[in-house]
Amino acid sequence: MRLLVRLPRRCAAISMILAMLLLVGSVPATAMGVVTSTIPVGPQPLSVAVSPDGSTAYVTHLSANMVSVLDVASSTVTSTIAVGSQPRGVAFTPDGSTAYATNSGSGSVSVIDVASGTVTSTISVGITPLGVAFTPDGSTAYVTNFSSGTVSVITVASGTVISTVPVGAQPYDVAFTPDGSTAYVANYASSTVSVITVALGTVAFTIPVGANPRGVAFTPDGTTAYVTNNNAETVSAINVASRTVTSTIPVGTAPFRVTFTPDGSIAYVTNTASRTVSVITVASGTVTSTIPVGFSPTGVAFTPDGLTAYVANHSSHTLSVINVNATAPVFTAATPPDTGTIGTAYSYTFTASGNPAPRFTVFAGSLPEGLTLDTASGVLSGTPAAAGEYTFTVRAANGISPAALTPSLTIAIAAAEPSDTTDPTITIASPIDGSEVVQGAVLNASYACADESAGSGLASCTGTVASGTAIDTSVVGEKSFTVTATDTAGNMAVKMLSYRVVWQFSGFAAPVDALPTLNATKAGSVVPIRFSLDGDRGLDILAAGYPTTAQIGCDPSAPLDLIEETALSPGANTLSYDTATGQYAYNWKTNKAWKNTCRQLTFKLADGASYRANFRFS
């Protein structure tokens, strides 16, 4: 089970009219949502719930036995609440005073007082509780017990289990109709939905759905229920009145949870294996957009106003924040002056609507030399430096399709009275921008400066060191190199680049093979990661927070090599240096939960260099 238009200047007026018509004719796309930020929340977030007042979100962390408290206004985690073992589901009471967190590892529910942020009591339920939901009046809570095949019925006032309802095999999620009369339970192993009559506390009907259903939710009007079928990669749409599946909607891989916007027009489905959210337009019953999010998205919840959605990315340890009402950009100003003069300042502001605010880029052609386009503000400005006609197109984009394009625009730059207003040019051959240089290697500076052929002449050309002389490579780390050139008219140019001095890395030694090999080993084992840095560099060689690991796809075409050697657990996640072999050794403790997955291990050293190896766990 996976839990996881160029025109002559004499036609300027016609050009402007055409441009305005093109702008008016642009129509924004339907709002579907885009990720506007990503919030680090802690290890393995699984479920997320937003309080009824929209001020707070609770996030369960499977491996950390805690709930993170997120302040929605600031998008920051303000505190954590210790709960039971392996918390999975979380829900607020309708009045927002209390939250329940299901503890799958301890067969219990933690009752959280929201005002104080503390667990006030613990309720014993069945084996492996997963889903939790409250009746609309807040008097009763239902908890699905995955391993028991039951639902625990809890009276909220007393915090006691008053009955247990047998349902299908491996019940996963639960939801109530808006009137509170009926509850639907998604049974993972039975591939069914149990329909419970709340007043009687018994299963009245069973609805067959797709393979291995996990999530279930009702539209706000209670007419329809959506069920995510984890291994069928579909959503079953159920007519509540007839209790029949009326349509099956293809979504991403391994759909996990589903929820509706407060107005019921849109449903979001998290696809754990696709790392996406499928956006379903309820009226048509089709996926109309797909939003990329983090690794292994699981839980999803909307704010009460329906403007924002939070998605828990289980393997990225983050929340994706989605702007639900995102709209595609439409240009509202895109008719810049079509003439300019060398040496005379030029400025025009392109504007476009859209949510989030779009960014502006030159899509085709080229700007007049000396002009730049600010991507954030849309300001085209600068001092033209060369005569000629320049034709280009500007694009406004914000992640929502389609992006907006201006018509083809032409600006004619006329020559000014002869004068040297051009900066000298600088060419740097060494060091190379973005390059890595081994510590102690010979690196000579090489650069040249020049003024234009009809210019005033070069006055100076100076660099961090003189061209042809050695650059110090004795100390590792990020370095910069700057060259400044001036001409006799006072024009100046500065060019700066960066490079990195690194230790001599030998590559990973046995038993680990280099990319693209998949190193096969048992999940939970300790793998010795060995490498040489051409000497003892001390033990403070790792960058902060490294090494790290992230799940990757298991490439069947990649070479596979069995790890021949493992280390003992007592030395796990420790770094040592062997003077005899001149090698570093890091005993990497793998996680048993990685079984049947592939992951990439990243070593980033204090010199800024990163090295990677791929593993397959059995």
C-alpha positions as CSV (number, residue, x, y, z in Angstrom):
1,M,0.0,0.0,0.0
2,R,1.3,3.5,-0.9
3,L,0.7,5.8,2.0
4,L,1.8,7.4,0.8
5,V,3.5,44.0,-36.3
6,R,6.2,46.0,-37.6
7,L,4.8,49.2,-39.5
8,P,6.5,52.3,-40.9
9,R,6.6,55.3,-38.6
10,R,4.2,57.3,-40.9
11,C,1.6,54.7,-39.9
12,A,2.1,55.1,-36.1
13,A,-1.6,56.0,-35.5
14,I,-2.8,52.8,-37.3
15,S,-0.2,50.8,-35.4
16,M,-1.6,52.1,-32.1
17,I,-5.2,51.3,-33.0
18,L,-4.3,47.8,-34.0
19,A,-2.4,47.3,-30.8
20,M,-5.3,48.5,-28.7
21,L,-7.7,46.2,-30.6
22,L,-5.4,43.2,-29.9
23,L,-5.2,44.1,-26.3
24,V,-9.0,44.5,-25.9
25,G,-9.5,41.1,-27.7
26,S,-7.4,39.2,-25.1
27,V,-9.5,37.3,-22.7
28,P,-8.1,35.9,-19.4
29,A,-8.3,32.1,-18.9
30,T,-10.4,30.5,-16.3
31,A,-8.9,30.7,-12.8
32,M,-7.4,27.3,-11.9
33,G,-4.6,28.0,-9.4
34,V,-0.8,28.3,-9.2
35,V,1.7,27.7,-6.5
36,T,2.8,31.1,-5.2
37,S,5.1,30.0,-2.3
38,T,6.4,26.9,-0.5
39,I,6.6,26.7,3.3
40,P,9.0,24.4,5.1
41,V,7.0,22.7,7.8
42,G,9.0,19.7,9.1
43,P,9.4,16.0,8.4
44,Q,6.8,14.0,6.5
45,P,3.7,16.2,6.5
46,L,0.7,14.1,5.7
47,S,-2.7,15.9,6.3
48,V,-3.6,19.5,6.6
49,A,-6.7,21.2,7.9
50,V,-7.6,24.9,8.1
51,S,-9.5,26.3,11.0
52,P,-13.1,27.6,10.3
53,D,-12.0,31.2,10.8
54,G,-9.1,30.7,8.3
55,S,-6.4,32.0,10.7
56,T,-4.7,28.7,11.4
57,A,-3.7,25.5,9.7
58,Y,-2.8,22.2,11.4
59,V,-0.4,19.8,9.7
60,T,0.3,16.2,10.9
61,H,3.8,14.8,10.7
62,L,3.9,11.0,10.4
63,S,7.4,10.4,11.6
64,A,7.7,13.2,14.1
65,N,4.6,12.4,16.2
66,M,3.5,16.1,16.1
67,V,1.2,18.6,14.6
68,S,2.6,21.9,13.2
69,V,0.6,25.0,13.8
70,L,0.7,27.4,10.8
71,D,-0.2,31.0,11.0
72,V,-2.0,31.6,7.7
73,A,-1.4,35.4,7.6
74,S,2.3,35.1,7.9
75,S,2.7,31.7,6.3
76,T,5.0,30.6,9.2
77,V,5.0,27.7,11.6
78,T,4.5,29.2,15.0
79,S,4.5,26.1,17.1
80,T,4.3,22.3,17.2
81,I,2.1,20.1,19.3
82,A,3.2,16.7,20.5
83,V,0.6,14.0,19.8
84,G,0.5,10.2,19.6
85,S,2.5,7.8,17.4
86,Q,2.4,8.3,13.6
87,P,-0.4,11.0,13.3
88,R,-2.2,11.0,10.0
89,G,-5.6,12.6,9.9
90,V,-6.6,16.0,11.4
91,A,-9.8,18.0,11.6
92,F,-11.3,21.0,13.4
93,T,-14.7,21.1,15.0
94,P,-17.1,23.4,13.2
95,D,-16.7,26.1,15.9
96,G,-12.9,25.9,15.7
97,S,-12.4,25.3,19.4
98,T,-11.0,21.8,19.1
99,A,-9.1,19.6,16.7
100,Y,-8.7,15.9,16.5
101,A,-5.6,14.1,15.3
102,T,-5.6,10.4,14.6
103,N,-2.6,8.5,15.8
104,S,-2.2,5.5,13.5
105,G,0.7,4.0,15.5
106,S,-1.0,4.1,18.9
107,G,-4.6,3.5,18.1
108,S,-5.8,6.7,19.5
109,V,-7.1,10.3,18.9
110,S,-5.4,13.3,20.4
111,V,-7.9,16.0,21.4
112,I,-6.3,19.4,21.0
113,D,-7.5,22.6,22.6
114,V,-7.0,25.1,19.8
115,A,-6.8,28.2,22.0
116,S,-4.0,26.8,24.2
117,G,-2.4,24.6,21.5
118,T,-2.3,21.6,23.9
119,V,-3.5,18.1,24.0
120,T,-6.2,17.9,26.6
121,S,-7.1,14.2,26.3
122,T,-6.5,11.0,24.4
123,I,-9.3,8.8,23.1
124,S,-8.6,5.1,22.4
125,V,-10.1,3.9,19.1
126,G,-9.5,1.0,16.8
127,I,-6.3,-0.3,15.2
128,T,-4.5,2.1,12.8
129,P,-6.9,5.1,12.9
130,L,-6.5,7.2,9.7
131,G,-9.4,9.5,8.7
132,V,-11.4,11.8,11.0
133,A,-14.4,14.0,10.4
134,F,-17.0,15.9,12.4
135,T,-20.7,16.2,11.9
136,P,-21.8,19.7,10.8
137,D,-23.2,20.4,14.2
138,G,-19.9,19.3,15.8
139,S,-21.5,16.9,18.2
140,T,-20.0,13.7,16.8
141,A,-16.8,12.6,15.2
142,Y,-16.2,9.6,13.0
143,V,-12.7,7.9,12.9
144,T,-11.8,5.2,10.4
145,N,-9.8,2.3,11.8
146,F,-7.8,1.0,8.9
147,S,-6.6,-2.3,10.4
148,S,-9.9,-3.0,12.3
149,G,-12.2,-2.4,9.4
150,T,-14.4,-0.2,11.5
151,V,-15.5,3.4,12.3
152,S,-15.3,4.7,15.8
153,V,-18.2,7.0,16.7
154,I,-17.1,9.6,19.3
155,T,-19.4,12.0,21.3
156,V,-17.4,15.2,21.3
157,A,-18.8,16.6,24.5
158,S,-17.7,13.6,26.6
159,G,-14.8,12.6,24.4
160,T,-15.9,8.9,24.5
161,V,-16.4,6.3,21.9
162,I,-20.1,5.4,22.0
163,S,-20.3,2.8,19.2
164,T,-18.2,1.1,16.6
165,V,-19.5,0.6,13.0
166,P,-18.2,-2.3,10.9
167,V,-17.5,-1.1,7.4
168,G,-15.4,-2.5,4.4
169,A,-11.9,-3.7,4.5
170,Q,-9.2,-1.1,5.4
171,P,-11.3,2.0,5.7
172,Y,-9.2,5.1,4.9
173,D,-11.1,8.4,4.8
174,V,-14.6,9.6,5.9
175,A,-16.8,12.5,5.2
176,F,-20.3,13.7,6.2
177,T,-23.0,15.1,3.9
178,P,-23.6,18.8,4.6
179,D,-26.9,18.0,6.5
180,G,-25.0,15.5,8.7
181,S,-27.5,12.6,7.9
182,T,-25.0,10.4,6.1
183,A,-21.4,9.5,6.2
184,Y,-19.3,8.0,3.4
185,V,-16.3,5.8,4.2
186,A,-13.7,4.9,1.5
187,N,-12.7,1.3,2.0
188,Y,-9.2,0.8,0.5
189,A,-9.0,-3.0,0.3
190,S,-12.7,-3.5,-0.6
191,S,-12.7,-0.8,-3.3
192,T,-16.0,0.3,-2.0
193,V,-17.7,3.2,-0.2
194,S,-19.7,2.3,2.9
195,V,-22.8,4.6,3.3
196,I,-23.6,5.1,7.0
197,T,-27.0,6.4,8.2
198,V,-25.8,8.6,11.1
199,A,-29.0,8.4,13.1
200,L,-28.8,4.6,13.2
201,G,-25.1,4.2,13.2
202,T,-25.2,1.4,10.7
203,V,-24.1,0.8,7.1
204,A,-27.2,1.2,4.9
205,F,-25.6,0.8,1.5
206,T,-22.3,-0.2,-0.2
207,I,-21.2,1.5,-3.4
208,P,-18.5,-0.1,-5.6
209,V,-15.9,2.4,-6.8
210,G,-12.4,2.2,-8.4
211,A,-9.4,0.3,-7.1
212,N,-8.2,1.2,-3.6
213,P,-10.1,4.3,-2.7
214,R,-8.5,6.7,-0.2
215,G,-10.1,10.1,-0.1
216,V,-13.7,11.2,-0.1
217,A,-15.5,14.5,-0.1
218,F,-19.0,16.0,-0.7
219,T,-19.9,19.1,-2.8
220,P,-21.2,21.8,-0.5
221,D,-24.7,21.3,-1.8
222,G,-24.5,17.6,-0.9
223,T,-25.5,16.3,-4.3
224,T,-22.3,14.7,-5.3
225,A,-19.4,12.9,-3.7
226,Y,-15.9,12.5,-5.1
227,V,-13.8,9.4,-4.2
228,T,-10.1,9.1,-5.1
229,N,-9.1,5.7,-6.4
230,N,-5.5,5.3,-5.6
231,N,-4.5,2.5,-7.9
232,A,-7.0,3.2,-10.7
233,E,-5.7,6.8,-11.1
234,T,-9.3,8.0,-11.2
235,V,-11.9,9.8,-9.2
236,S,-15.4,8.3,-8.9
237,A,-18.2,10.9,-9.0
238,I,-21.2,9.5,-7.0
239,N,-24.7,10.8,-7.2
240,V,-25.7,11.0,-3.5
241,A,-29.4,10.6,-4.1
242,S,-29.1,7.5,-6.2
243,R,-25.9,6.2,-4.6
244,T,-24.4,5.4,-7.9
245,V,-21.2,6.3,-9.7
246,T,-22.3,8.5,-12.5
247,S,-18.8,9.2,-14.0
248,T,-15.1,8.3,-13.6
249,I,-12.6,11.1,-14.0
250,P,-9.0,10.3,-15.0
251,V,-6.5,12.2,-12.8
252,G,-2.8,11.8,-11.9
253,T,-0.9,8.8,-10.5
254,A,-1.8,7.5,-7.1
255,P,-4.5,10.1,-6.2
256,F,-4.7,10.6,-2.5
257,R,-7.1,13.2,-1.1
258,V,-9.8,15.3,-2.6
259,T,-11.5,18.5,-1.4
260,F,-13.9,21.1,-2.9
261,T,-13.8,24.9,-2.9
262,P,-16.4,26.4,-0.6
263,D,-18.6,27.3,-3.6
264,G,-18.3,23.8,-4.9
265,S,-17.2,24.8,-8.4
266,I,-13.7,23.2,-8.2
267,A,-12.2,20.1,-6.7
268,Y,-8.5,19.6,-6.0
269,V,-7.0,16.1,-6.0
270,T,-3.5,15.4,-4.8
271,N,-1.5,12.8,-6.9
272,T,1.3,11.4,-4.8
273,A,3.3,9.8,-7.5
274,S,2.8,12.5,-10.1
275,R,3.8,15.3,-7.7
276,T,0.7,17.3,-9.0
277,V,-2.7,18.5,-8.1
278,S,-5.5,17.7,-10.6
279,V,-8.0,20.6,-10.8
280,I,-11.5,19.3,-11.6
281,T,-14.2,21.7,-12.8
282,V,-17.2,20.1,-11.2
283,A,-19.8,21.3,-13.8
284,S,-18.1,19.5,-16.6
285,G,-16.5,16.7,-14.4
286,T,-13.2,17.0,-16.2
287,V,-9.6,17.9,-15.2
288,T,-9.1,21.4,-16.6
289,S,-5.7,22.1,-15.1
290,T,-2.8,20.4,-13.4
291,I,-0.6,22.1,-10.8
292,P,2.9,20.9,-10.1
293,V,3.7,20.8,-6.4
294,G,6.2,19.1,-4.2
295,F,7.2,15.4,-3.8
296,S,4.5,13.0,-2.7
297,P,1.6,15.4,-2.2
298,T,-1.0,14.0,0.2
299,G,-3.3,16.3,2.2
300,V,-5.1,19.3,0.8
301,A,-7.3,22.0,2.3
302,F,-8.9,25.3,1.2
303,T,-9.2,28.4,3.3
304,P,-12.8,29.3,4.2
305,D,-12.8,32.1,1.6
306,G,-11.7,29.6,-1.1
307,L,-8.9,31.9,-2.3
308,T,-6.0,29.7,-1.1
309,A,-5.2,26.0,-0.9
310,Y,-2.5,24.3,1.1
311,V,-1.0,21.0,-0.1
312,A,1.1,18.8,2.2
313,N,4.2,17.5,0.3
314,H,5.1,14.4,2.3
315,S,8.6,13.8,0.8
316,S,9.5,17.4,0.4
317,H,8.6,18.3,4.0
318,T,6.8,21.4,2.8
319,L,3.4,22.9,2.1
320,S,2.6,24.3,-1.3
321,V,0.5,27.4,-1.1
322,I,-1.8,27.7,-4.1
323,N,-3.5,30.9,-5.3
324,V,-6.8,29.4,-6.3
325,N,-8.2,32.4,-8.3
326,A,-5.1,32.9,-10.4
327,T,-5.9,34.4,-13.8
328,A,-3.9,34.6,-17.0
329,P,-2.3,38.0,-17.9
330,V,-3.9,40.5,-20.4
331,F,-1.9,43.5,-21.6
332,T,-3.5,46.9,-20.6
333,A,-0.7,49.1,-21.9
334,A,1.6,48.0,-24.7
335,T,2.2,51.0,-27.1
336,P,5.6,52.4,-26.4
337,P,6.9,55.5,-28.3
338,D,8.2,54.3,-31.7
339,T,11.2,56.7,-31.9
340,G,14.2,57.5,-29.8
341,T,17.6,59.3,-30.0
342,I,21.1,58.1,-29.1
343,G,22.1,59.7,-25.8
344,T,18.6,60.7,-24.8
345,A,16.8,58.8,-22.0
346,Y,13.9,56.6,-23.0
347,S,11.2,55.2,-20.8
348,Y,7.8,53.4,-21.1
349,T,5.9,51.1,-18.8
350,F,4.1,48.0,-20.1
351,T,1.2,46.9,-17.8
352,A,-0.9,43.8,-17.7
353,S,-3.6,42.4,-15.5
354,G,-3.4,38.9,-14.0
355,N,-3.3,37.1,-10.7
356,P,-0.6,36.7,-9.5
357,A,1.1,39.8,-11.0
358,P,2.8,38.8,-14.3
359,R,6.4,39.3,-15.2
360,F,7.6,40.8,-18.4
361,T,10.2,39.5,-20.9
362,V,11.3,40.1,-24.5
363,F,9.7,37.1,-26.3
364,A,11.1,37.7,-29.8
365,G,13.4,40.2,-31.5
366,S,15.7,42.5,-29.6
367,L,15.5,45.8,-27.8
368,P,17.4,48.9,-28.9
369,E,20.9,48.8,-27.6
370,G,21.1,50.5,-24.2
371,L,17.5,49.8,-23.3
372,T,16.4,47.1,-20.7
373,L,13.1,45.7,-19.7
374,D,12.5,45.3,-16.0
375,T,10.8,42.0,-15.5
376,A,8.9,42.9,-12.4
377,S,7.7,46.5,-13.2
378,G,7.4,46.3,-17.0
379,V,9.4,49.5,-17.4
380,L,11.4,49.7,-20.6
381,S,14.1,52.3,-20.0
382,G,17.6,53.4,-20.6
383,T,19.6,55.5,-23.0
384,P,19.7,54.3,-26.6
385,A,23.3,53.7,-27.7
386,A,23.1,52.7,-31.4
387,A,21.0,53.9,-34.3
388,G,18.7,51.6,-36.2
389,E,15.2,50.1,-36.2
390,Y,14.6,47.4,-33.5
391,T,11.6,45.1,-33.7
392,F,10.5,43.0,-30.8
393,T,7.6,41.4,-28.9
394,V,7.0,41.6,-25.2
395,R,5.5,38.7,-23.2
396,A,3.7,38.9,-19.9
397,A,3.4,35.6,-18.0
398,N,2.5,34.5,-14.4
399,G,2.3,30.7,-14.7
400,I,-1.3,30.7,-15.9
401,S,-1.9,29.8,-19.6
402,P,-2.1,31.5,-21.9
403,A,0.7,34.1,-21.5
404,A,0.0,37.5,-23.1
405,L,2.0,38.8,-26.1
406,T,2.1,42.3,-27.6
407,P,1.9,42.8,-31.3
408,S,5.2,43.2,-33.0
409,L,6.7,46.5,-31.9
410,T,9.3,48.7,-33.7
411,I,11.4,51.5,-32.2
412,A,13.5,53.6,-34.5
413,I,16.6,55.0,-32.9
414,A,18.2,58.1,-34.6
415,A,21.8,59.1,-34.4
416,A,22.7,62.1,-32.2
417,E,25.5,64.6,-32.6
418,P,28.8,62.7,-32.7
419,S,30.0,62.1,-29.1
420,D,31.5,59.2,-27.2
421,T,28.8,58.0,-24.9
422,T,29.6,54.3,-25.3
423,D,31.2,52.3,-22.5
424,P,34.3,50.3,-23.2
425,T,34.0,46.6,-23.7
426,I,35.5,43.9,-21.4
427,T,36.4,40.4,-22.3
428,I,37.4,37.9,-19.6
429,A,38.9,34.7,-20.8
430,S,40.1,33.5,-17.4
431,P,38.8,32.8,-14.8
432,I,35.6,31.4,-16.5
433,D,32.3,32.5,-14.9
434,G,30.8,29.7,-12.9
435,S,33.8,27.4,-13.2
436,E,35.4,25.3,-10.5
437,V,39.1,25.3,-9.8
438,V,40.9,22.7,-7.8
439,Q,42.6,24.1,-4.7
440,G,46.3,24.9,-5.4
441,A,45.9,24.7,-9.2
442,V,47.7,27.3,-11.4
443,L,45.2,29.8,-12.6
444,N,46.3,32.9,-14.5
445,A,44.1,35.9,-15.1
446,S,43.4,36.7,-18.8
447,Y,41.3,39.6,-19.9
448,A,41.2,42.6,-22.3
449,C,39.4,45.9,-22.6
450,A,38.6,47.9,-25.7
451,D,36.9,51.2,-26.8
452,E,34.8,51.5,-29.9
453,S,36.6,52.2,-33.2
454,A,35.4,55.8,-33.3
455,G,35.6,56.3,-29.5
456,S,37.7,58.6,-27.3
457,G,40.2,55.9,-26.6
458,L,40.8,53.5,-23.7
459,A,42.1,55.2,-20.5
460,S,42.4,52.2,-18.1
461,C,41.8,48.5,-17.8
462,T,42.3,47.0,-14.3
463,G,41.3,43.7,-12.7
464,T,41.4,42.0,-9.4
465,V,44.9,41.0,-10.5
466,A,46.8,42.0,-13.6
467,S,46.1,40.1,-16.7
468,G,48.7,37.3,-17.1
469,T,49.4,37.0,-13.4
470,A,48.5,34.2,-11.0
471,I,45.2,34.2,-9.1
472,D,45.3,32.9,-5.6
473,T,43.7,29.4,-5.3
474,S,45.0,28.4,-1.9
475,V,41.6,28.9,-0.1
476,V,38.5,27.0,-1.1
477,G,35.1,28.7,-1.5
478,E,33.2,31.1,-3.7
479,K,35.4,33.8,-5.3
480,S,34.7,36.8,-7.5
481,F,36.8,38.5,-10.2
482,T,36.2,42.1,-11.4
483,V,37.5,44.1,-14.3
484,T,36.9,47.8,-14.7
485,A,37.5,49.8,-17.9
486,T,37.2,53.5,-18.6
487,D,37.7,55.6,-21.7
488,T,39.0,59.2,-21.9
489,A,35.4,60.5,-22.2
490,G,34.7,59.2,-18.7
491,N,32.6,56.2,-19.8
492,M,33.1,53.2,-17.5
493,A,32.3,49.5,-17.7
494,V,32.5,46.9,-15.0
495,K,32.4,43.2,-15.5
496,M,32.3,40.8,-12.6
497,L,32.1,37.0,-12.5
498,S,32.3,34.3,-9.9
499,Y,34.1,31.0,-9.7
500,R,34.8,28.5,-7.0
501,V,37.9,27.0,-5.5
502,V,37.2,23.4,-4.5
503,W,39.0,20.5,-3.0
504,Q,40.2,17.7,-5.3
505,F,37.3,15.2,-5.1
506,S,38.2,11.7,-6.1
507,G,34.7,10.5,-6.7
508,F,32.8,8.0,-4.5
509,A,34.8,5.0,-3.7
510,A,33.7,1.4,-3.2
511,P,31.2,0.2,-2.3
512,V,29.3,3.1,-3.9
513,D,29.3,3.5,-7.7
514,A,29.0,6.8,-9.6
515,L,26.0,8.1,-11.5
516,P,24.0,6.8,-13.4
517,T,24.4,3.5,-11.5
518,L,21.7,2.6,-9.0
519,N,23.4,1.3,-5.9
520,A,21.2,-1.5,-4.5
521,T,21.0,-2.0,-0.8
522,K,18.5,-2.9,1.9
523,A,16.4,-0.1,3.4
524,G,17.5,0.5,7.0
525,S,21.1,-0.5,6.4
526,V,24.1,1.7,7.0
527,V,26.1,2.5,3.8
528,P,29.7,3.6,4.1
529,I,30.2,6.6,1.7
530,R,33.9,7.0,1.0
531,F,35.8,9.6,-0.9
532,S,39.1,11.5,-1.0
533,L,39.8,15.2,-1.0
534,D,43.6,14.7,-1.7
535,G,44.5,15.0,2.0
536,D,43.1,15.6,5.4
537,R,40.9,18.6,5.3
538,G,39.5,18.2,8.8
539,L,36.1,16.9,9.7
540,D,34.3,20.2,9.2
541,I,34.0,19.6,5.4
542,L,30.3,19.2,4.9
543,A,28.0,22.2,4.2
544,A,25.3,22.8,6.8
545,G,22.4,20.5,6.5
546,Y,24.2,17.9,4.3
547,P,24.1,15.2,3.2
548,T,20.5,15.2,2.0
549,T,18.4,12.6,0.3
550,A,15.3,12.9,-2.0
551,Q,13.2,10.3,-3.7
552,I,13.7,9.8,-7.4
553,G,12.2,7.6,-10.1
554,C,13.6,4.1,-10.4
555,D,15.1,4.1,-13.9
556,P,14.9,0.6,-15.3
557,S,17.6,1.4,-17.8
558,A,20.2,2.5,-15.2
559,P,23.0,0.1,-14.3
560,L,22.4,-1.7,-11.1
561,D,25.2,-2.6,-8.6
562,L,24.7,-4.4,-5.3
563,I,26.3,-2.7,-2.3
564,E,28.9,-5.2,-1.2
565,E,29.5,-3.7,2.2
566,T,27.5,-2.1,4.9
567,A,28.5,-0.5,8.2
568,L,27.4,-1.1,11.7
569,S,24.5,1.1,13.1
570,P,26.5,2.6,16.1
571,G,28.5,4.7,13.7
572,A,25.6,5.8,11.6
573,N,25.5,9.4,10.2
574,T,29.1,10.1,11.3
575,L,32.1,11.3,9.4
576,S,35.6,10.1,9.9
577,Y,39.0,10.3,8.2
578,D,41.4,7.3,7.7
579,T,45.0,8.5,7.6
580,A,46.1,5.2,6.2
581,T,43.9,5.3,3.1
582,G,43.6,9.0,2.9
583,Q,39.8,8.6,2.6
584,Y,36.8,10.1,4.3
585,A,34.0,7.8,5.4
586,Y,30.5,8.8,6.2
587,N,28.3,6.0,7.5
588,W,24.9,6.8,6.0
589,K,22.0,5.4,8.0
590,T,19.2,4.6,5.5
591,N,15.5,4.6,6.5
592,K,13.5,1.4,6.5
593,A,10.5,3.4,5.1
594,W,12.5,3.7,1.8
595,K,11.9,0.1,1.0
596,N,11.0,-0.4,-2.7
597,T,12.0,3.2,-3.6
598,C,14.9,4.9,-5.3
599,R,16.6,8.0,-3.8
600,Q,19.4,10.3,-4.6
601,L,22.0,11.2,-2.0
602,T,23.6,14.6,-2.2
603,F,26.9,15.5,-0.6
604,K,27.5,19.3,-0.6
605,L,30.9,20.2,0.8
606,A,32.0,23.4,2.6
607,D,33.8,24.4,-0.6
608,G,30.3,24.7,-2.3
609,A,30.7,21.7,-4.6
610,S,28.0,19.0,-4.7
611,Y,28.3,15.4,-5.6
612,R,25.5,12.8,-6.0
613,A,24.9,9.1,-6.0
614,N,21.7,7.1,-6.7
615,F,20.4,4.2,-4.6
616,R,17.7,1.5,-4.9
617,F,16.3,0.1,-1.7
618,S,14.8,-3.3,-1.1
